[in-house]
Structures are given as C-alpha cells and as structure tokens.
C-alpha cells in the first residue's frame, strides 16, 4: 500500500514537473511580448526572447561549466605524478627494494601510484639483465589504456557539448524562421514589429549556441593534451625507476666493461 502511494506521488510530481517545463517557456514568452522593447531587462532581451530552445542550450552551458570544473580539479600533477611519491619510489628502486616500492605505491591514490602497483609485480628477478622489462611494459600499457578510457569519458562529454550547442542554435534558428514565415502568411505584410519576436528566436539561439561551442572546443583540446602530458610524465617516471633498478643490479657488470682510464 505504501509503495503504491509513493509511486502515485512520484508520478504526480513527474507530471507536474513535465508540465511546468513544457508550459513555462510559452508563458515567459507571452509575458515578454507584453513588455515594451525599451523596458525589457537584459535577461529578457538576451535569453528569454530566445524561446524554449534556450532551455536546452542553457543545460549545455551548465554541463560544460560543471565538466570544466571537474576536469580542472582532477587533472592536476598532485593526482597524477606527485614529486614526493616519485622521489620515494625512485629511492626504493635505486636500492632494488621492489616490494617496498610496490607497497608504497599501493597505499597512494595517485595515477603513478596505481601504475606502479599494477605493473611492478611483473618484475622478474630471475632476469637480472633487464628484470623482465617487457612484461612490466606490457602491464603498464594495459593500465594506461584502461585509465585513459575512463579519463577521456569526461573530456569527450565536453566535445559532446561543443557539437550539440551549435546544432541546438540551428534548431532555434529554424524555429524562428518557421515562425517568421507563419506570421507573413497570416498577415500578408512584412511588418518588422510582428516579425521581431521570431527573428529574436532565430538570432539569440544561434548566438548562444556559438558562445558555448567555441570555449567547449578550446577546453576539449586543452584537457586532452593535459591528460596526455600527465600520463606521459607518469610513464616516464616508472620507466626511469626500472632503469635505475636494472643499473643497480648490473652495476658490477657495467663497471667491469668500462675501459681503463675512463672516469665514471
């Protein structure tokens, strides 16, 4: 009984919200038409006069702002390749303390920490010449592919906003032009005062669609390159650790091959 009551109330609220979203733009447009152009506020002139399509463009703008803030907060050096962790891991690997390096990395939530914790267990102590470098690099590649796919999901949503915004603007333009020709068909004359409302719809939606699309495209490529830089820095740090451990294990052999009289 309680479940039925909750379900009925949820359906009622959904119906109310849907009706409000459908009727609110029309009511706002009617109210704006009754106000003289000289007395209209900036909000009315630049947003409300754009018609119902402005709701969808506004949603795209809000989504873009939220995604930008999210990416700025998550794509930082501290969350990908922090210097303190890199120095501690390098110290462990230089002294060939592989287990300690893995334990330290596993306790750190950064990208580099997770990369090391995932790939360094593949180090092969029975191969002192390279410590099983090929296996470690394969594990690193698997980790990077999986992590990059997840990170790029949010960046691709910014690209989606960039592609959707001008299309919504074009939709508003078409709606405005249809309204203009409908007014011409009814009145039989091109009275600017009668066509102004539909022209506002056509121009404002195009304007705001482009206003959102341009920064979306810029931020998409910025975050894409930022992700590539942070990922490359983390991979290079992990490779340097492998090189340091390999050099330490083979130090005697390396020094034995140095010609006499050459300073090290």
N, C-alpha and C positions, 0 to 999 in steps of 0.2 A: 504493500500500500504506500509506504513511504517512498519507495523507488519510483512508483508511478507518479506520485505527487511531485517529486524532484524533477522527473523527466518532463512532465507537463509544464512546470515553471520554466525549465530551461528552454523548451520550445517556444513558450510565450516571450521570454526575453530575447531569443534569437529573432523572432518575428518582429518585435519592436525595434531592435537594432537595425535589421534589414530595411524595414520601412523608413526609418529615420535616414539611413544612408541614401536611400533612393529619392526621398522627397525633399531632403534638406537642400541639395543644390538648386532645385527648381524654386523653392521658397526664397532662398537667398538671392537668386537671380531676379525674381519678381520684385523683391524689396529694393534691390539695387536699381532696377529700371525706374522706380517711382521717385528716386532721388535725383535732382538735377546734377548734370555733369560737373558743374562748378563747385558743388558742395560734397562731392564724393570723397571719401577718405582714400589714402594711398593704398590701403588694403583692398578696398573695393576696386579701385582703378587697375591695380596691377595683379590682383589674384582672383577675387570673387567674380569679376567680369569675364574671367576665362571659362566659366561654366563647369559642369560636372567633371570634365576630363582633368581639371586641375587637382581633384582629389587623388587621382592615380599618380599624377606627376609629383604631387606633394609626398605621397607614400614612397616614391622612388628616391626623392631627395632625402627624406628621413632615413631610409635604408642605407643610402650612400654615406651619410654622416656617421651612422652607427658602425658601419663596416670599417670606415676610415679610422675611427677612434679605436676600434677593436684591433686592427692591424698595427697601428702605432704602438699600442700597449704591449702587443705580443712579439713583434719583430724588433727586439732590442738585443744588443750584444750580451747583456746580462742573462737573457733567457736562451741564448744560442751558444755563445762561446765565451764565457766569463774568463777574465785573465787569471783570477786566483785559482780557479779549478784547473786551468790549462797548466799553470806553473806546478801545482801539486802533482798532477798526473805525469808531467814530464820528469819530475824528480823521481817518482816511483819507477817509471820505465827506464830512465837512465841507469838506475841501480838494479834493473831487471826484477823489480818487485811487482810482477804481473798481477798476482792475486790481490795485493793491496790496492793496485790501480783499479781493478775491476770493482772491488768493494766500495772504494771511494766514489767511483763513477755511478754505481747503482744507487747510492744514497743522495745523489744530486739530481734535481729535476730538469736540468738544462738539456739542450739538444746534444751538446758534446758529451755530457754525462751518459745519456741514454745510448748514444752512438758507441761509446767505448764499452759500456756494459753489455751491449748486444754483440759487438764484433770481436772484442779481445779474448773471450773464451775460446776462440778458434785458433789462438796462438799455439803452435806445435813445438814443444821443447825438444822433440827428437830431431828437429831440423834446424840446427844451430846456424846454418849458413844464411837462412832468411826467416826463421821462426814461423814457417808456414804462411808467408805474406800473402800468397794467392788466395788462401782460404779466408783470411781476415778481410781482404779487399772485396771478395765476393759478399761476405756478410755485411760490410759497410754499404755496398751498392744496394743490397736488399733493403736495408734500413732507410737509406736516403730515398729510395723510390716510394716506400710506404709513407714516410713522414712528409715528403714533398706533396704527395697526392692530397693528404689531409690539409696541409697549409694552403695549398693552391685553391682548395674549395672556396675559402672565404674571399680570396683575391678574385676568383672567377665570378663571384657574385657582384663585385664592383663592375666587372666587364658587362655583366648582365644588365645592371642599371644603366651603363653607358649606351648599350644597344637599345634598351627599352624606352628610355626617355625621349629620344627624337621620334620614335615611332608613335608614342603617345601624343607628342606635339603634332605630328602629322594627322593623327586621328582627330584631334581637336580642330585642326585646320579644315579638314574635310567636313566636319560637323558644322563649322561656321559658314563654309561656302554653301553647303546644302541649305542652311537657314537663310542665307542671303538670297539665293535663287527662289526659295519658297516665298520670301517676302516680296520679291519682284513679281512673281506670278500672281500673288494676291492683290497687290496694289497697282500693278501695271506701270509704276514710275520708280525711278531711282532716287528716292528721297534719302539724302545722307543720314538724316536723323532716324529713319526707320531701319537703315542698314548698319548703323553704328554698332549695335549690340552684337550682331553676328560677326562683324569684322573684328570686334574686340576678342571674341572667342577664338577666331582663326589666328590672330597675331599673338595673343598672350600665351596660348598653349605652345605655339612654335617657339616663342621666346624662352619660356621656362624649360621646355624640353632640351633646348640647346644649352641653356645656362647650367643644367645638371649634367648633360652629356660631356661637355668639354672637361670639367675637372675630374669626372669619372675616368675618362680615358687617360688623363695625366697620372692620376693616382694608381690606376691599374698597372701601368708600366713601371712606376716608381716602386711599388710594393713587390712586383715580380722581380725586378733587378735587386731589390733589397734582400729578398729571400735567397736569391742565387748567391749573393755576396756572403751572407751569413752562413749558408750551407757550405760554400767552398772553403771559408775560413775554418769551419769545424773539421772538415775532411782533411785539410792540410795539417791541422794540429794533430789529428790522430795519426796521419802518415809520418809526421816528424817523430812522434813517440815510438812508432815501430822502428824507424831508422835508428833512433837513439838506443833502443834496446838491442838491436842487431849489432850496432857498432860496439856496444859494451861486451856482448857475448864473444865477438870475434876480434876483440882488441889485440890479443896476443898475436893472432894471425896477421892482423893488419900491420902491426909494428914490425913483425918479422920480415915483411915484404918491402919495407922502406929501405932504399939504398943507403949505404954508409955515407955519412957526411951530410945527410939531408935533415934539416931541423924540422921538428914536429911542433 
